[in-house]
């Protein structure tokens, strides 16, 4: 499996959060081999009967796998489809989406077929959907030979998952978890829960072409002789650059990475925008 377009290149081969997730899944798999699946699954799989006693299972189940091939195919999907999304959203936003899809998987599985669930497949299905929604016409090369547009490949995947889930398939695969990952991913994107999208207006308003006047405090700027109205403002390009840096930091690392001073700067700029 591979994709090819002039928009992508080797810079997308691996990104920090994708790498960390792959490492975590591989480590968890070898730990399962070391201590035995019974112990690992008993404590860290999602089990409906233990949800109140071991609630962490709704997250830790995503790092457990039932065999080599289960792990391999999930990590292959993560390797190919994860980096472009992380590159567009940033690490924190990518991880938030990933876990949201994983939670959607256990919710739907619990509602329709309450049974033990392990594997990262719900997250993988969500990533494939997000990729197709962002780059629908990118050709995906099946076995490196047959090109299929992302939107068609994912549509076929959705149909197969739905038929397998509601068709009463008894193959031991958590098909409802797959559907849950797809549903959660779709709702997440359609509801526009992404932090970066909500901040996009601020990025535009702080561009130099936008000529945004940013209000300073009394200690920062005084009254201009030409400003007979007494309004205090500046079109300081250094300040614009500073806001751009803060927004780029949010895109890469999330809101939690901001310092108190950076938060105050964003608040001041956003308040000025709302009142002008």
Secondary structure, 3 states (H helix, E strand, C coil): CEEECCCCCHHHCCCHHHHHHHHHHHHHHHHHHHHCHHHHHHHHCECHHHCCCCCCHHHHHHHCCCCHHHHHHHHHHHHHHHHHHHHHHCHHHHHHHHHHHHHHHHHHHHHHCCCCECCCHHHHHHHHHHHHHHCCCCEEEECCCEEEEHHHHHHHHHHHHHHHHHCCCCCCCCHHHHHHHHHHHHHHHHCCCCHHHHHHHHHHHCCHHHCCCCCCCCCCCCCCCCCCCCCCCCCCHHHHHHHHHHHHHHHHHCHHHCCHHHHHHHHHHHHHHHCC
